[in-house]
C-alpha cells in the first residue's frame, strides 16, 4: 500500500515561554493506492514548487518484508 503525503508546517507551543521557535512538519495522507505508479504520475504532474511539499510513502505488499537486526 502506498500513500501520497503532504507535509504541513507544525509549530510546537512551548508552555514556559510565549515563543514558538520549534517548527516541524506533520504528515497528512492525501491519496492511497495499491501501486506506486499512479501516485508517481500525480506527483510528476505537479508544479515543482508544489511538489516539494509532497512525497510517496509506503511499501509493496507483494514484496517480502526485509528486516535487519
LINLIN-V305708 format. One record per residue. RES is the residue in one small letter. PHI is phi in radians with two decimals (999 if undefined). PSI is psi in whole degrees, -180 to 180 (NA if undefined). OMEGA is omega in whole degrees, 0 to 359 (999 if undefined). Layout:
BEGIN
res=RES phi=PHI psi=PSI omega=OMEGA
res=RES phi=PHI psi=PSI omega=OMEGA
END
This chain:
BEGIN
res=x phi=999 psi=133 omega=181
res=x phi=-2.09 psi=151 omega=181
res=x phi=-2.28 psi=137 omega=170
res=x phi=-1.66 psi=118 omega=187
res=x phi=-2.00 psi=147 omega=177
res=x phi=-1.96 psi=134 omega=176
res=x phi=-1.50 psi=130 omega=177
res=x phi=-2.11 psi=136 omega=180
res=x phi=-1.12 psi=135 omega=178
res=x phi=-2.33 psi=124 omega=179
res=x phi=-1.82 psi=120 omega=182
res=x phi=-1.36 psi=127 omega=178
res=x phi=-1.45 psi=129 omega=179
res=x phi=-1.73 psi=124 omega=186
res=x phi=-1.20 psi=-27 omega=185
res=x phi=-1.40 psi=-26 omega=181
res=x phi=-2.28 psi=167 omega=177
res=x phi=-1.54 psi=-4 omega=179
res=x phi=-1.27 psi=146 omega=175
res=x phi=-2.14 psi=75 omega=188
res=x phi=-1.66 psi=-16 omega=182
res=x phi=-1.58 psi=107 omega=179
res=x phi=-1.93 psi=137 omega=179
res=x phi=-2.54 psi=-175 omega=181
res=x phi=-2.06 psi=147 omega=171
res=x phi=-2.04 psi=152 omega=182
res=x phi=-1.75 psi=132 omega=174
res=x phi=-2.12 psi=125 omega=179
res=x phi=-1.40 psi=127 omega=183
res=x phi=-1.79 psi=-48 omega=180
res=x phi=-2.29 psi=152 omega=175
res=x phi=-2.24 psi=139 omega=180
res=x phi=-2.68 psi=151 omega=179
res=x phi=-1.32 psi=-23 omega=180
res=x phi=-2.05 psi=150 omega=182
res=x phi=-1.35 psi=-33 omega=188
res=x phi=-1.01 psi=-46 omega=178
res=x phi=-1.06 psi=-37 omega=179
res=x phi=-1.20 psi=-37 omega=178
res=x phi=-1.14 psi=-37 omega=177
res=x phi=-1.12 psi=-41 omega=177
res=x phi=-1.09 psi=-45 omega=181
res=x phi=-1.12 psi=-42 omega=180
res=x phi=-1.19 psi=-27 omega=181
res=x phi=-1.37 psi=-14 omega=181
res=x phi=-1.32 psi=149 omega=171
res=x phi=-1.08 psi=153 omega=186
res=x phi=-1.04 psi=-41 omega=181
res=x phi=-1.12 psi=-37 omega=179
res=x phi=-1.32 psi=-35 omega=182
res=x phi=-1.09 psi=-25 omega=180
res=x phi=-1.08 psi=-25 omega=183
res=x phi=-1.62 psi=-1 omega=183
res=x phi=-2.06 psi=152 omega=174
res=x phi=-2.72 psi=162 omega=180
res=x phi=-1.81 psi=132 omega=181
res=x phi=-2.21 psi=153 omega=175
res=x phi=2.32 psi=-167 omega=184
res=x phi=-2.64 psi=159 omega=178
res=x phi=-1.53 psi=121 omega=183
res=x phi=-1.20 psi=-22 omega=180
res=x phi=-1.37 psi=-23 omega=181
res=x phi=-1.48 psi=143 omega=179
res=x phi=-1.20 psi=146 omega=177
res=x phi=-1.28 psi=128 omega=178
res=x phi=-1.90 psi=117 omega=180
res=x phi=-2.03 psi=133 omega=177
res=x phi=-1.74 psi=143 omega=180
res=x phi=-1.91 psi=NA omega=999
END
